[in-house]
Amino acid sequence: MKFTDYDLETLNKLQNMELMILKDFIKICAENNLKYYMYGGSLIGVIRHEGFIPWDDDIDVIMFREDYEKFKEIFLSSHSEKYELLSDETYDDYFFLFSKIILKGTKFEEWWVDQVSFSVGINIDIFVLDFLSDNDLICSFQLNSTRFLRRLLAISSIKLVDYPQPTQFVSNVTHYIFDFLKVKPSLIINICLKLVNRQKNTNRVTDITTRRPQIYNVDDYGTGIKMNFEGIDVNVPENYHEILKQIYGDYMKLPPEDERFNHITEQLSFGDY
């Protein structure tokens, strides 16, 4: 099973702190008329459990690029004493295509954290919807190109440890080449964004952060509808069924234990909370 087997008290506290971050995120969105949607496992949680998937240890939301860029500007200008935004704009060795709102003074760290300049606290993930071309050939090129580049992101920032030797050797040699050439994740991210952000208001959108990016119909997201998540109203895509079915298939069925995932944490600290 590829997940941390938390004791119930620890998992409940972690989820409650993430729920606190989500509430503050929603407040910013509401005050500034920004659209967001619950996403991924958190969207399954809304529909199937009206809250967290029982073993889940994170919260995922997604925004259209325009709303996301406005959110970042608002958040960074607020100079929050409580939270920090992790993104390629705040750290040039940040190697994800999505951002994290982290709770300062806490730790939620995986094996690679000692190789980067930033620390990871308890957080929620903010994913982004980018428009794709309505032309099938161009759309295929965009997806394949960003999928390839996404694989290079982690390699450009960290060395693999305890992976199968052939994979680890090739990855780490590439890492040293990137280091010599001073290729940072931010450069790769900028290339990815140039590939997908030439279109505006087409019928297709995608999240380029995933291993197999899905092509969604923009109307499936719409303005969103309100549903319950752990006692609070959250926004979900209008056609959440089609989106979840496309990603997960029969999303209402619990997966077998060996297909349940969360984060493999090296260190978890609640700080003063």
Short mmCIF file of the C-alpha atoms (twelve columns), coordinates in Angstrom:
data_MODEL
# 
_entry.id   MODEL 
# 
loop_
_atom_site.group_PDB 
_atom_site.id 
_atom_site.type_symbol 
_atom_site.label_atom_id 
_atom_site.label_alt_id 
_atom_site.label_comp_id 
_atom_site.label_asym_id 
_atom_site.label_seq_id 
_atom_site.Cartn_x 
_atom_site.Cartn_y 
_atom_site.Cartn_z 
_atom_site.pdbx_PDB_model_num 
ATOM 1   C CA . MET A 1   0.000   0.000  0.000   1 
ATOM 2   C CA . LYS A 2   1.524   3.298  -1.098  1 
ATOM 3   C CA . PHE A 3   0.426   5.532  1.740   1 
ATOM 4   C CA . THR A 4   1.250   6.614  5.267   1 
ATOM 5   C CA . ASP A 5   -0.735  4.579  7.775   1 
ATOM 6   C CA . TYR A 6   -1.643  7.388  10.181  1 
ATOM 7   C CA . ASP A 7   -3.233  6.755  13.537  1 
ATOM 8   C CA . LEU A 8   -6.772  8.124  13.573  1 
ATOM 9   C CA . GLU A 9   -6.018  11.046 15.916  1 
ATOM 10  C CA . THR A 10  -3.111  12.261 13.765  1 
ATOM 11  C CA . LEU A 11  -5.048  11.940 10.517  1 
ATOM 12  C CA . ASN A 12  -8.070  13.773 11.933  1 
ATOM 13  C CA . LYS A 13  -5.885  16.636 13.163  1 
ATOM 14  C CA . LEU A 14  -4.103  16.860 9.821   1 
ATOM 15  C CA . GLN A 15  -7.406  16.935 7.930   1 
ATOM 16  C CA . ASN A 16  -8.843  19.587 10.268  1 
ATOM 17  C CA . MET A 17  -5.831  21.841 9.708   1 
ATOM 18  C CA . GLU A 18  -6.122  21.420 5.955   1 
ATOM 19  C CA . LEU A 19  -9.802  22.262 6.247   1 
ATOM 20  C CA . MET A 20  -8.799  25.483 8.023   1 
ATOM 21  C CA . ILE A 21  -6.524  26.382 5.101   1 
ATOM 22  C CA . LEU A 22  -9.323  25.586 2.649   1 
ATOM 23  C CA . LYS A 23  -11.750 27.883 4.483   1 
ATOM 24  C CA . ASP A 24  -9.263  30.763 4.302   1 
ATOM 25  C CA . PHE A 25  -8.657  30.044 0.613   1 
ATOM 26  C CA . ILE A 26  -12.406 30.062 -0.089  1 
ATOM 27  C CA . LYS A 27  -12.736 33.363 1.796   1 
ATOM 28  C CA . ILE A 28  -10.153 35.008 -0.479  1 
ATOM 29  C CA . CYS A 29  -11.899 33.638 -3.563  1 
ATOM 30  C CA . ALA A 30  -15.322 34.843 -2.383  1 
ATOM 31  C CA . GLU A 31  -14.059 38.326 -1.522  1 
ATOM 32  C CA . ASN A 32  -12.406 38.700 -4.942  1 
ATOM 33  C CA . ASN A 33  -14.956 36.935 -7.150  1 
ATOM 34  C CA . LEU A 34  -12.547 34.144 -8.129  1 
ATOM 35  C CA . LYS A 35  -13.770 30.770 -9.343  1 
ATOM 36  C CA . TYR A 36  -12.362 27.543 -7.942  1 
ATOM 37  C CA . TYR A 37  -13.501 23.927 -7.883  1 
ATOM 38  C CA . MET A 38  -12.783 20.937 -5.675  1 
ATOM 39  C CA . TYR A 39  -10.599 18.554 -7.630  1 
ATOM 40  C CA . GLY A 40  -9.166  15.052 -7.771  1 
ATOM 41  C CA . GLY A 41  -9.524  12.985 -4.626  1 
ATOM 42  C CA . SER A 42  -11.098 15.912 -2.822  1 
ATOM 43  C CA . LEU A 43  -13.856 16.037 -5.438  1 
ATOM 44  C CA . ILE A 44  -14.454 12.306 -4.962  1 
ATOM 45  C CA . GLY A 45  -14.588 13.037 -1.238  1 
ATOM 46  C CA . VAL A 46  -17.335 15.614 -1.757  1 
ATOM 47  C CA . ILE A 47  -19.461 13.297 -3.892  1 
ATOM 48  C CA . ARG A 48  -18.850 9.942  -2.200  1 
ATOM 49  C CA . HIS A 49  -18.211 10.895 1.435   1 
ATOM 50  C CA . GLU A 50  -19.341 14.532 1.834   1 
ATOM 51  C CA . GLY A 51  -15.863 15.096 3.197   1 
ATOM 52  C CA . PHE A 52  -12.408 13.549 3.085   1 
ATOM 53  C CA . ILE A 53  -11.815 10.136 1.592   1 
ATOM 54  C CA . PRO A 54  -11.134 8.225  4.843   1 
ATOM 55  C CA . TRP A 55  -7.396  7.723  4.225   1 
ATOM 56  C CA . ASP A 56  -6.753  10.974 2.340   1 
ATOM 57  C CA . ASP A 57  -4.227  13.438 3.753   1 
ATOM 58  C CA . ASP A 58  -4.554  16.406 1.404   1 
ATOM 59  C CA . ILE A 59  -7.001  18.790 -0.251  1 
ATOM 60  C CA . ASP A 60  -6.933  19.589 -3.967  1 
ATOM 61  C CA . VAL A 61  -8.599  22.539 -5.670  1 
ATOM 62  C CA . ILE A 62  -8.354  23.757 -9.256  1 
ATOM 63  C CA . MET A 63  -8.802  27.159 -10.907 1 
ATOM 64  C CA . PHE A 64  -8.819  28.504 -14.441 1 
ATOM 65  C CA . ARG A 65  -5.499  30.162 -15.255 1 
ATOM 66  C CA . GLU A 66  -6.978  33.679 -15.224 1 
ATOM 67  C CA . ASP A 67  -8.435  33.254 -11.731 1 
ATOM 68  C CA . TYR A 68  -5.289  31.524 -10.514 1 
ATOM 69  C CA . GLU A 69  -3.021  34.378 -11.626 1 
ATOM 70  C CA . LYS A 70  -5.304  36.889 -9.895  1 
ATOM 71  C CA . PHE A 71  -5.296  34.760 -6.747  1 
ATOM 72  C CA . LYS A 72  -1.500  34.627 -6.686  1 
ATOM 73  C CA . GLU A 73  -1.234  38.397 -7.069  1 
ATOM 74  C CA . ILE A 74  -3.743  39.002 -4.260  1 
ATOM 75  C CA . PHE A 75  -2.195  36.406 -1.966  1 
ATOM 76  C CA . LEU A 76  1.415   37.504 -2.435  1 
ATOM 77  C CA . SER A 77  0.527   41.171 -1.944  1 
ATOM 78  C CA . SER A 78  -1.178  40.346 1.370   1 
ATOM 79  C CA . HIS A 79  2.147   39.340 3.001   1 
ATOM 80  C CA . SER A 80  0.374   36.747 5.120   1 
ATOM 81  C CA . GLU A 81  1.918   35.960 8.508   1 
ATOM 82  C CA . LYS A 82  0.018   32.660 8.621   1 
ATOM 83  C CA . TYR A 83  0.589   31.181 5.176   1 
ATOM 84  C CA . GLU A 84  3.193   30.942 2.440   1 
ATOM 85  C CA . LEU A 85  2.642   30.259 -1.248  1 
ATOM 86  C CA . LEU A 86  5.005   27.729 -2.797  1 
ATOM 87  C CA . SER A 87  5.283   28.187 -6.560  1 
ATOM 88  C CA . ASP A 88  7.879   28.604 -9.279  1 
ATOM 89  C CA . GLU A 89  7.593   32.357 -8.737  1 
ATOM 90  C CA . THR A 90  8.628   32.153 -5.098  1 
ATOM 91  C CA . TYR A 91  11.372  29.475 -5.441  1 
ATOM 92  C CA . ASP A 92  13.336  28.796 -8.616  1 
ATOM 93  C CA . ASP A 93  13.946  25.146 -7.607  1 
ATOM 94  C CA . TYR A 94  10.238  24.469 -6.968  1 
ATOM 95  C CA . PHE A 95  9.557   21.565 -9.329  1 
ATOM 96  C CA . PHE A 96  5.776   21.275 -9.466  1 
ATOM 97  C CA . LEU A 97  3.387   22.722 -12.036 1 
ATOM 98  C CA . PHE A 98  0.875   23.507 -9.300  1 
ATOM 99  C CA . SER A 99  1.142   25.650 -6.171  1 
ATOM 100 C CA . LYS A 100 0.770   24.943 -2.481  1 
ATOM 101 C CA . ILE A 101 -0.581  27.141 0.293   1 
ATOM 102 C CA . ILE A 102 1.401   26.028 3.309   1 
ATOM 103 C CA . LEU A 103 0.765   26.735 6.975   1 
ATOM 104 C CA . LYS A 104 3.855   28.379 8.435   1 
ATOM 105 C CA . GLY A 105 5.492   26.679 11.394  1 
ATOM 106 C CA . THR A 106 4.370   23.189 10.362  1 
ATOM 107 C CA . LYS A 107 6.073   20.359 8.469   1 
ATOM 108 C CA . PHE A 108 4.706   17.935 5.891   1 
ATOM 109 C CA . GLU A 109 7.898   16.743 4.277   1 
ATOM 110 C CA . GLU A 110 8.774   13.957 1.869   1 
ATOM 111 C CA . TRP A 111 12.168  12.311 1.217   1 
ATOM 112 C CA . TRP A 112 13.438  14.954 -1.197  1 
ATOM 113 C CA . VAL A 113 12.975  18.043 0.989   1 
ATOM 114 C CA . ASP A 114 16.643  18.288 2.040   1 
ATOM 115 C CA . GLN A 115 17.639  18.781 -1.622  1 
ATOM 116 C CA . VAL A 116 15.660  21.999 -2.169  1 
ATOM 117 C CA . SER A 117 15.674  25.529 -0.803  1 
ATOM 118 C CA . PHE A 118 12.064  25.504 0.382   1 
ATOM 119 C CA . SER A 119 10.368  23.618 3.196   1 
ATOM 120 C CA . VAL A 120 6.908   22.106 2.928   1 
ATOM 121 C CA . GLY A 121 4.338   22.560 5.654   1 
ATOM 122 C CA . ILE A 122 0.786   21.296 5.993   1 
ATOM 123 C CA . ASN A 123 -0.911  22.565 2.868   1 
ATOM 124 C CA . ILE A 124 -3.553  22.456 0.175   1 
ATOM 125 C CA . ASP A 125 -2.710  22.080 -3.508  1 
ATOM 126 C CA . ILE A 126 -3.915  24.543 -6.152  1 
ATOM 127 C CA . PHE A 127 -4.023  23.078 -9.656  1 
ATOM 128 C CA . VAL A 128 -4.656  25.059 -12.823 1 
ATOM 129 C CA . LEU A 129 -6.865  24.618 -15.886 1 
ATOM 130 C CA . ASP A 130 -5.226  25.756 -19.113 1 
ATOM 131 C CA . PHE A 131 -6.912  26.039 -22.490 1 
ATOM 132 C CA . LEU A 132 -5.967  23.694 -25.320 1 
ATOM 133 C CA . SER A 133 -6.382  24.134 -29.037 1 
ATOM 134 C CA . ASP A 134 -9.598  22.844 -30.604 1 
ATOM 135 C CA . ASN A 135 -7.435  21.524 -33.447 1 
ATOM 136 C CA . ASP A 136 -6.737  17.836 -32.762 1 
ATOM 137 C CA . LEU A 137 -3.147  17.846 -34.068 1 
ATOM 138 C CA . ILE A 138 -2.136  20.963 -32.159 1 
ATOM 139 C CA . CYS A 139 -3.874  19.698 -29.042 1 
ATOM 140 C CA . SER A 140 -1.990  16.382 -29.257 1 
ATOM 141 C CA . PHE A 141 1.306   18.236 -29.649 1 
ATOM 142 C CA . GLN A 142 0.550   20.392 -26.601 1 
ATOM 143 C CA . LEU A 143 -0.278  17.405 -24.413 1 
ATOM 144 C CA . ASN A 144 2.657   15.251 -25.508 1 
ATOM 145 C CA . SER A 145 5.145   18.102 -25.205 1 
ATOM 146 C CA . THR A 146 4.037   19.179 -21.735 1 
ATOM 147 C CA . ARG A 147 3.900   15.540 -20.588 1 
ATOM 148 C CA . PHE A 148 7.538   15.070 -21.610 1 
ATOM 149 C CA . LEU A 149 8.625   18.338 -20.012 1 
ATOM 150 C CA . ARG A 150 6.788   17.520 -16.786 1 
ATOM 151 C CA . ARG A 151 8.984   14.451 -16.394 1 
ATOM 152 C CA . LEU A 152 12.068  16.661 -16.514 1 
ATOM 153 C CA . LEU A 153 10.905  18.983 -13.759 1 
ATOM 154 C CA . ALA A 154 11.819  16.852 -10.758 1 
ATOM 155 C CA . ILE A 155 15.036  15.711 -12.469 1 
ATOM 156 C CA . SER A 156 16.136  19.333 -12.840 1 
ATOM 157 C CA . SER A 157 15.830  19.911 -9.093  1 
ATOM 158 C CA . ILE A 158 16.479  16.667 -7.176  1 
ATOM 159 C CA . LYS A 159 18.428  13.410 -7.380  1 
ATOM 160 C CA . LEU A 160 16.565  10.125 -7.035  1 
ATOM 161 C CA . VAL A 161 17.266  7.875  -4.048  1 
ATOM 162 C CA . ASP A 162 16.307  4.197  -3.607  1 
ATOM 163 C CA . TYR A 163 14.837  3.865  -7.089  1 
ATOM 164 C CA . PRO A 164 15.603  0.974  -9.492  1 
ATOM 165 C CA . GLN A 165 19.234  1.387  -10.562 1 
ATOM 166 C CA . PRO A 166 18.729  1.941  -14.330 1 
ATOM 167 C CA . THR A 167 16.065  4.607  -13.708 1 
ATOM 168 C CA . GLN A 168 18.072  6.254  -10.956 1 
ATOM 169 C CA . PHE A 169 21.292  6.305  -13.025 1 
ATOM 170 C CA . VAL A 170 19.720  7.940  -16.085 1 
ATOM 171 C CA . SER A 171 17.760  10.410 -13.986 1 
ATOM 172 C CA . ASN A 172 20.712  11.481 -11.863 1 
ATOM 173 C CA . VAL A 173 23.084  11.837 -14.820 1 
ATOM 174 C CA . THR A 174 20.482  14.091 -16.430 1 
ATOM 175 C CA . HIS A 175 20.213  16.004 -13.152 1 
ATOM 176 C CA . TYR A 176 23.975  16.712 -13.142 1 
ATOM 177 C CA . ILE A 177 23.840  17.834 -16.778 1 
ATOM 178 C CA . PHE A 178 20.986  20.212 -15.962 1 
ATOM 179 C CA . ASP A 179 22.904  21.464 -12.946 1 
ATOM 180 C CA . PHE A 180 25.988  22.146 -15.083 1 
ATOM 181 C CA . LEU A 181 23.883  23.961 -17.685 1 
ATOM 182 C CA . LYS A 182 22.003  25.832 -14.911 1 
ATOM 183 C CA . VAL A 183 18.624  24.558 -16.108 1 
ATOM 184 C CA . LYS A 184 16.141  25.337 -13.351 1 
ATOM 185 C CA . PRO A 185 12.559  24.044 -13.001 1 
ATOM 186 C CA . SER A 186 11.266  27.567 -13.568 1 
ATOM 187 C CA . LEU A 187 12.685  27.503 -17.123 1 
ATOM 188 C CA . ILE A 188 10.886  24.232 -17.922 1 
ATOM 189 C CA . ILE A 189 7.664   25.509 -16.372 1 
ATOM 190 C CA . ASN A 190 7.790   28.651 -18.502 1 
ATOM 191 C CA . ILE A 191 8.162   26.556 -21.657 1 
ATOM 192 C CA . CYS A 192 5.164   24.435 -20.612 1 
ATOM 193 C CA . LEU A 193 3.034   27.507 -20.050 1 
ATOM 194 C CA . LYS A 194 3.969   28.972 -23.426 1 
ATOM 195 C CA . LEU A 195 2.800   25.740 -25.063 1 
ATOM 196 C CA . VAL A 196 -0.681  25.861 -23.536 1 
ATOM 197 C CA . ASN A 197 -1.412  29.540 -23.066 1 
ATOM 198 C CA . ARG A 198 -1.582  30.682 -26.679 1 
ATOM 199 C CA . GLN A 199 -5.268  29.749 -26.810 1 
ATOM 200 C CA . LYS A 200 -7.977  31.595 -24.944 1 
ATOM 201 C CA . ASN A 201 -11.587 30.560 -24.533 1 
ATOM 202 C CA . THR A 202 -11.481 27.391 -26.618 1 
ATOM 203 C CA . ASN A 203 -13.731 24.437 -25.776 1 
ATOM 204 C CA . ARG A 204 -10.925 22.328 -24.321 1 
ATOM 205 C CA . VAL A 205 -9.056  22.641 -21.027 1 
ATOM 206 C CA . THR A 206 -6.566  20.437 -19.225 1 
ATOM 207 C CA . ASP A 207 -4.460  20.107 -16.086 1 
ATOM 208 C CA . ILE A 208 -0.925  19.588 -17.400 1 
ATOM 209 C CA . THR A 209 0.450   18.495 -14.015 1 
ATOM 210 C CA . THR A 210 -0.805  14.912 -14.244 1 
ATOM 211 C CA . ARG A 211 0.958   11.909 -15.765 1 
ATOM 212 C CA . ARG A 212 -1.846  11.469 -18.269 1 
ATOM 213 C CA . PRO A 213 -3.496  14.856 -18.727 1 
ATOM 214 C CA . GLN A 214 -7.190  14.664 -19.507 1 
ATOM 215 C CA . ILE A 215 -8.978  16.834 -22.057 1 
ATOM 216 C CA . TYR A 216 -12.063 18.366 -20.461 1 
ATOM 217 C CA . ASN A 217 -14.909 20.281 -22.008 1 
ATOM 218 C CA . VAL A 218 -14.819 23.757 -20.519 1 
ATOM 219 C CA . ASP A 219 -18.616 23.675 -20.064 1 
ATOM 220 C CA . ASP A 220 -18.265 20.698 -17.707 1 
ATOM 221 C CA . TYR A 221 -16.803 23.121 -15.148 1 
ATOM 222 C CA . GLY A 222 -19.164 26.038 -15.712 1 
ATOM 223 C CA . THR A 223 -19.704 28.405 -12.805 1 
ATOM 224 C CA . GLY A 224 -19.906 25.471 -10.405 1 
ATOM 225 C CA . ILE A 225 -22.441 24.274 -7.848  1 
ATOM 226 C CA . LYS A 226 -22.304 24.234 -4.062  1 
ATOM 227 C CA . MET A 227 -22.019 20.949 -2.175  1 
ATOM 228 C CA . ASN A 228 -21.062 19.833 1.325   1 
ATOM 229 C CA . PHE A 229 -17.494 19.016 2.362   1 
ATOM 230 C CA . GLU A 230 -16.967 18.403 6.083   1 
ATOM 231 C CA . GLY A 231 -19.790 20.789 6.955   1 
ATOM 232 C CA . ILE A 232 -18.810 23.678 4.692   1 
ATOM 233 C CA . ASP A 233 -20.091 24.704 1.267   1 
ATOM 234 C CA . VAL A 234 -17.551 24.146 -1.492  1 
ATOM 235 C CA . ASN A 235 -17.689 24.700 -5.225  1 
ATOM 236 C CA . VAL A 236 -17.670 21.669 -7.554  1 
ATOM 237 C CA . PRO A 237 -17.811 21.469 -11.361 1 
ATOM 238 C CA . GLU A 238 -21.326 21.532 -12.776 1 
ATOM 239 C CA . ASN A 239 -20.784 18.246 -14.592 1 
ATOM 240 C CA . TYR A 240 -18.644 16.616 -11.906 1 
ATOM 241 C CA . HIS A 241 -19.907 13.161 -12.903 1 
ATOM 242 C CA . GLU A 242 -18.388 13.360 -16.387 1 
ATOM 243 C CA . ILE A 243 -15.091 14.713 -15.050 1 
ATOM 244 C CA . LEU A 244 -14.722 12.078 -12.348 1 
ATOM 245 C CA . LYS A 245 -15.806 9.259  -14.649 1 
ATOM 246 C CA . GLN A 246 -13.205 10.363 -17.191 1 
ATOM 247 C CA . ILE A 247 -10.399 10.346 -14.595 1 
ATOM 248 C CA . TYR A 248 -11.340 7.441  -12.334 1 
ATOM 249 C CA . GLY A 249 -14.034 5.372  -14.026 1 
ATOM 250 C CA . ASP A 250 -16.405 4.052  -11.315 1 
ATOM 251 C CA . TYR A 251 -15.464 6.693  -8.760  1 
ATOM 252 C CA . MET A 252 -18.239 5.690  -6.338  1 
ATOM 253 C CA . LYS A 253 -16.589 2.313  -5.727  1 
ATOM 254 C CA . LEU A 254 -13.915 2.134  -3.037  1 
ATOM 255 C CA . PRO A 255 -10.567 1.054  -4.539  1 
ATOM 256 C CA . PRO A 256 -8.808  -2.061 -3.196  1 
ATOM 257 C CA . GLU A 257 -6.288  -1.384 -0.443  1 
ATOM 258 C CA . ASP A 258 -3.284  -1.718 -2.763  1 
ATOM 259 C CA . GLU A 259 -4.642  1.109  -4.913  1 
ATOM 260 C CA . ARG A 260 -5.123  3.601  -2.104  1 
ATOM 261 C CA . PHE A 261 -2.662  6.481  -2.100  1 
ATOM 262 C CA . ASN A 262 -1.627  9.431  0.003   1 
ATOM 263 C CA . HIS A 263 1.731   11.037 0.779   1 
ATOM 264 C CA . ILE A 264 4.718   9.090  2.062   1 
ATOM 265 C CA . THR A 265 5.806   11.575 4.721   1 
ATOM 266 C CA . GLU A 266 9.276   11.699 6.246   1 
ATOM 267 C CA . GLN A 267 8.303   14.299 8.826   1 
ATOM 268 C CA . LEU A 268 4.958   15.620 10.037  1 
ATOM 269 C CA . SER A 269 4.814   18.420 12.598  1 
ATOM 270 C CA . PHE A 270 1.817   20.470 13.719  1 
ATOM 271 C CA . GLY A 271 4.000   23.183 15.192  1 
ATOM 272 C CA . ASP A 272 2.112   25.262 17.748  1 
ATOM 273 C CA . TYR A 273 -1.310  24.174 16.478  1 
# 
